[in-house]
Amino acid sequence: MKLTEAEWAVLDVLWTGERFSLGELTGALKPIKGWNKNTVYTYLTRMEGKGLVSIDRSHPKPYGAAVSREQCARTEREELLSKVYGGAAGDLIAAFLKDSSLSRQEAERLRQMLDDMEV
């Protein structure tokens, strides 16, 4: 379930609520992406076919997310880990830490997570 940038944009809006009308989605996406109603509808129907969007055509607000943000994020993480780091999570974490600065709270959270892991 590799998401395109456009699919992320649509899902980002869908994840903010329960169900949406086409007009509501277009209103939210037009300022961000410049899309018109036809473009939004095209993405929604394609995404329904991929299992990303649920469409209940009998409902006044037919559009909703069929996947959670966490499901999509997990897939993206797994793909990055596999493709770039050959599945080595430690190498991925080390690369992020090398190129980033952590706040005290983030460092403590990371330590706690590592302590809680079964190794």
N, C-alpha and C positions, 0 to 999 in steps of 0.2 A: 504494500500500500504506500508507494512513493507518491507524495503530494507535490503538485506544482505550486509555484508562488501564488497563482490565481486561486487554486483550491484552498490554500491556507487562508487567503483573504476572505473567501466565502465562509469557511468554517469559523474563522475568528468572529464574524458577525453572528452566525448561528449559535455559537457557544455562549452568547450573552443572554439568551432567553430560551423559551420553550418552543414556540412556533412563530412563523413569520409569514406575512403575505409577500407576494412578488414586489409590490410597491414599497413595502418597508425595507426589504433587502436592497432594492435598487437605491432607495434614499440613503441607506447607510454606505453602500459601496461606491456610489457616484463621486462623492468628494474625495475618496481615497484612490480609486482606480479610474474614474472617468467613464465608467460603463453605463450603457443605457439598459432599458428593460429587456430588450432582446438578448443582449450579451449575458446578462445575469441569468435569464431563463435557460440559455444554451448551457452555461456552466452547471446550473442546477440539474438539468436532465442528464448531462454526462456524468455528473457526480452521483446521481441516483443509480446509474448503471454500474458504477464502481463500488456501490454499497456505502458511500460516504454521507449521502443525504437521504432522508426519508421524505416522501411526498405523499400526503393524504389528500387526494383531489376532492374529497367530499367535505373537507374542512375549510372554513373561511381563511385560515392561516395554514396553508398546506405544507410549508417547508420547515424541516427541522434537521438537526445533526443526527446521523445514524451511528456516528463514532464519537468517542470522547477525545478531548485534547490529549489526555494521558496515553490513550492507545496510539494516536498518531505520533506523539513525541517518542514513545518507546520504539516504534518502528524506525523512526529517523535515527535514533541513537544506535540501534542495533546495526543499521546499514552503515553508518559512519564507522562504528567500531570494527565491523567486519572488513569494509573496503579499505579504510585508511590504516588501521592498526592491527590487521590480521586477527581480530578478536581479543587482543591483549588490553583489557580494561586498565591495567596499571599504567601502560604506556600512554593511553589516552588521557588519564587523569594527570600524569606527570607533565604532558605537553600543555594541558590547560593551565596547570599551576605555574609552569615556567613562564608562560606568556601573560599571566594575569596577576593582579594583586588581590589578596583576600582581606576582608575586614576581620577584626577579631572574632566577631560572631560567626562569620562564615568558616573561619579556620576551626573554631570550636565545634561547629556542626559537622564538619568533615572528619575531625578526630573522633567524634561520637559515632558517626556512621561506620568508620573503619573499625572501631572497637566492637561495634554491635554485629559486624559481619562474621559469618562462620568461615574460617579459612582452612 
